[in-house]
Amino acid sequence: MTTAVDIGTLIVSTPGTCGGRPRIAGTRMSVQSIAIDYKAGMTPEKIAEEFPHLTLAQIYAGLAYYHANKEEIEADIAAYYQECQYWEAEYMAGNLS
């Protein structure tokens, strides 16, 4: 007989780890990363194939957290893309060595 998993233990936020963003417990995989892949069209099963250290339960917990806290995670994603654009512009301008 298997032991039931308390799904409330699958997502954690720790200051100093992944910028304090919500992540899968025991990993450095943020909910934001899972949401980005999901929004790009990846199924939970495909995400599990790409990140074999994650279980489907962990991925679905990440997606549940994303949907329950969509405004917060979408703001994190927007900030992430803005930072990427900044660094890309800096690189293209030759400001990075």
Steps between C-alpha positions, in 0.01 A plus 500: 500500500636842405503795732286800408690819421385826653497720189553804720857382549587495128547878453731707721644851506833553670675837522834471324398208280376581149455860607240390755263406217269201549670179391461126508612379844842336498593653164597832346219475244277803538127506439580782259715266286229237489240764408720635219536153348129430542404832340737417210284197428680225688277244666573396858621166361743677263628715785561180698698360206712816482558505876512135608586596859140627532197279545168566332358574845760773550430649157125498558554658843703773330224555246234506772704762686537699177125497433416583862750790502494596134537876547813459715665245270411696185666808655812290571501372142465852359789621718710204386440578131573868559832410660581267209432783254724734698793258501449416132513873415814541710661205320400626156638846586834342591476605864575153635840344492 
